[in-house]
Amino acid sequence: MSVNVYDRHPDDVADLSAKLEACRKDLGDGLTGVRGANCRPAGCVEDPKPLVAHDENHPYIIAMYDLPERG
């Protein structure tokens, strides 16, 4: 069973609606067509290299970003 308490808590509804609108303006919302102010295109790298490599003689996968020389 569910109970709609929308009409009983107008202040909470207004507060949550304002927070939701702020999130939409910041991050965007595909359902409402709002483009977020802090969205950017995906980054591209000229010479991409995998961050993870598998060594058959090692029991786990080594993350390249964990190695000091890869930083």
C-alpha positions in Angstrom: 0.0 0.0 0.0 1.2 3.5 -0.7 0.0 6.9 0.5 0.4 10.1 -1.4 1.4 12.8 1.2 2.1 15.5 -1.4 -0.7 17.7 -0.2 0.1 17.2 3.5 3.7 18.6 3.2 3.8 21.5 0.8 6.9 23.0 2.4 8.9 19.8 1.9 7.6 19.4 -1.6 8.7 23.0 -2.4 12.1 22.4 -0.9 12.7 19.1 -2.7 11.4 20.6 -6.0 13.8 23.6 -5.7 16.7 21.1 -5.0 15.7 19.0 -8.0 15.6 22.1 -10.3 19.1 23.1 -9.1 20.4 19.7 -9.9 18.8 19.9 -13.4 20.5 23.2 -14.0 23.8 21.9 -12.8 23.8 18.3 -14.3 21.1 18.4 -16.9 18.1 16.2 -17.4 17.5 14.1 -20.5 13.8 13.6 -19.7 13.0 17.3 -19.5 15.6 18.3 -22.2 17.5 20.6 -19.8 21.2 20.9 -20.7 23.3 21.1 -17.5 25.6 24.1 -17.0 28.4 21.9 -15.7 28.3 19.2 -18.4 31.2 18.8 -20.8 31.9 16.5 -23.7 33.9 13.3 -23.1 37.6 13.7 -23.2 39.8 12.3 -25.9 43.4 11.2 -25.8 45.8 11.3 -28.8 47.7 8.1 -27.9 45.4 6.1 -25.6 46.9 3.3 -23.6 45.1 0.7 -21.5 45.1 1.3 -17.8 45.0 -2.4 -17.0 47.2 -5.3 -18.2 46.9 -9.0 -17.6 50.0 -11.0 -16.9 49.4 -14.8 -17.3 52.1 -15.5 -14.7 50.5 -13.3 -12.1 47.3 -14.2 -10.2 45.5 -10.9 -10.7 45.2 -7.9 -13.0 47.6 -5.0 -12.5 46.1 -1.6 -12.8 48.7 0.6 -14.6 47.6 3.7 -12.7 48.7 2.0 -9.5 52.3 1.8 -10.7 54.5 4.8 -9.6 55.9 5.4 -13.0 52.4 5.7 -14.6 51.1 8.0 -11.9 
